[in-house]
Amino acid sequence: MNSGNASAREMPRSTVSAAATFVLACAALVLAGCGGGGGGGGGGGGAFPIIAPPTAIAPPPSGDDDAILASSTVAGLCAAPRGGINPETGVAYPDKSGTLTDEKRWARGWIDETYLWYGEVPTTLKAADYATPVAYFNVLKTPLVTASGRAKDRFHYVYDTERYRQLSQNGVAPGYGMEFAFVRNSRPRDLRIAFTEPGSPAAEAGIARGAKVLEVDGIDVINGTNTAVINRGISPTTLGETHTFKLQEGSATRTLTLAAASVTRTPVQNVKSIDTGSGRVGYLLFNDHITTSEPQLIDAFNQFRQDGIQDLVLDMRYNGGGQLNIASRLATMVSSSTASSGKTFERLVFNDKNPFRLTPAQSIIPFYGTSRTGAPLPRLGLSQVTVLVGPDTCSASESVVNSLRGIDVRVNLVGGATCGKPYGFSPQDNCGTSYFAIQFQGVNAKGFGDYGDGFVPDCSVADDFDHALGDPAEARLAVALAMRGGGACPASASAKALPGLLEKSEAIEGQPYLLHRTPLREMRVLEAAPSPG
C-alpha cells in the first residue's frame, strides 16, 4: 500500500462493505452515498439489486494452489480473522479461520469473475511466488498499454477497509489540512502548498496556497537525498504525530512544527459570484465528491441562482473523484431539465460474463433530479460551463465532463490534461483488506467513454501558485473569464504549460500534481452493488 510519497504518485484504496460498493476509477462518486442512508429521487440504493452472500462457506479443494475457484467458496477464510461487529453492516464480521493461500485463492477467483480485462491477465503467475494476497493481487491485471504508452490499468489497488469507510463517509483522515503539490519532483524539487482546509492545523498556523516547502524535519526538500524523512513528514499516518517544516512565503521564511490531527475536508470552498463586463459569473472550488459535499453544492447553486449568474466556472483541478451520485447531481444542477431529465448520466459496461447479472436498465445511472432527501435540486439551466482541470482531475470529475457532453452541454476545459480514468470497480472487502479491480467502463449518453489518456484542455494554462484559488487574477480563472466572452486562448497561457498528456510519475514544471491523495479522491463510487452470481 502506497502512502503517498515523493517517488510515488497514487495511493491504493480499499472497499467499504461486503455488499460491494461500486467505485468508478475515473469519476469518484457514490450513487447513494458511501454507506449513507438512502433518499428520495433515486439515491442509488435501488439501482442495483443486492444478492445476499452465501451463509455457509464451502471448503476449497486441496491440491493446486493456482486453480481458479469461485471466490464465494473461499470468501472470509482469513489467516487473521476479525472479531466483533462490522460498523458498516451492524452485524458480525463473516471471517473464519483460514490461511494466506485461501486469501490468494479468493483474489484470483474475484479477478477471474469480475475484472474487466480478465482475459488479459497472464496465465503464468504463480500464487506461491508472492508472500501475501496483496502482493499476488497487485500482479493480477492486464500488462497492456494505452495509445500513448501508459499502462492500461493504472488503478489496481488495495486499502484498509475500516480506514476507507471513515474516509468515504466523512472525508476524515490524519493530516495537517494542507494539500501538497509537486511543481517539480526531481532535484531541484519544488514542493508547494496547493490549498488548506478551513479550521485545520495548517490554516490555524496561517499557511496559505503557494507556500514553498524548503525543509522537512531539517532535511533539504529541494536538493536533499533523504526522501524517507521527507515522506514521513508530509504523509503522517497517526494522530498527534509531529513534524517540522521550513516554509518560504513570499520573500520571508519561517519554521514551524505541526501535529497531525483528524482533518475533516470541506469539499466545496470559495463560492462567489464575479461581476464581469459580459455578465455575472459563478465560481466554486470543488475538491471531493464525498457525502458531505451534496448539501454544500446545493447551497452554492442556490446562491448562484439568487445572484443571477449567467455562467459558471467549476474548479475541479484538484478533484480526483468520489461518489457517482454526487457527480450526477452536480451535472443536473448545471444543466436544464430539458437537457437532462430522463437522460443517461452514465452507462456501465462490464466484461462479457456480466458478473453482477445486471439488466441493461440496471446498468444506467440517470441524472438525479432530487437530493438524497427527496428535495428538488436547484438548476442553473446552463448550455455551457467552464471547468478548470489538471492531472489531478480524475474519475468522477471526468465523469461530470463526459456526461454533460453526452447531453450536448458545452464543457470548456482550461488548465492541464486530466488523469484519464473512465473505469470503475466494485471494491470488495475480504479479511479486512478492500480490493479494487477495474470491473467496468463508464460511457455517456452518446456511448463515449474512451478517455484512458485523459481529456486535453481547450486552453492549456499552468497552475498559478502566486494567487489564491478563486482570485479573478489567478491564471486559470483569469483565462476562463476572458474566454467566456468570446476571447481566444492566450498564446502566453498555452506557452507556460506543456502540451499533451502527462504521466504523474513525471515531475514537469507548469503541470504540478498533488502528492498525497486519500483513497476517495481518485475513483468513482456506486453504492449497493450485487454480488457476482
Buried (B, 14 or more C-beta within 10 A) or exposed (E): BBBBBBEBBBBBBBBBBBBBBBBBBBBBBBBBBBBBEBBEBBBBBEBBEEBEBEEEBEEBEEEEEBEBBBBBBBBBBBBEBBEEEBEBEEEEBBBEEBEBBBBBBBBBBBBBBBBBBBEEBEEEEEBEEBEBBBEBBBEBBBEEEBEEEBBBBBBBBBBBBBBBBBBBBBBBBBBBBBBBBBBBBEEEBBBBBBBBBEEBBBBBBEBBBBBBBBBBBEBBBBEBEEBEBBBBBBBBEEEEBEBBBBBBBEEEEBEEEBEBBEBBBBBBBBBBBBEBEBEBBBBBBBBBBBBBBBEBBBEBBEBBBEBEBEBBBBBBBBBBBBBBBBBBBBBBBBBBBEBBBEBBBBBBBBBEEEBBBBEEEBBBBBBBBBBBEEEEBBBBEBEBBBBBBBBBBBBBBBBBBBBBBBBEBEBBBBBBBBBBBBBBBBBBBBBBBBBBBBBBBBBBBEEBBEBBBBBBBBBBBBBBBEBBBBBBEBBBBBBBBBBBEEEEBBEEBBEBBBEEBBBBEEBBBBBBBBBBBBBBBBBBBBBBBBBBE
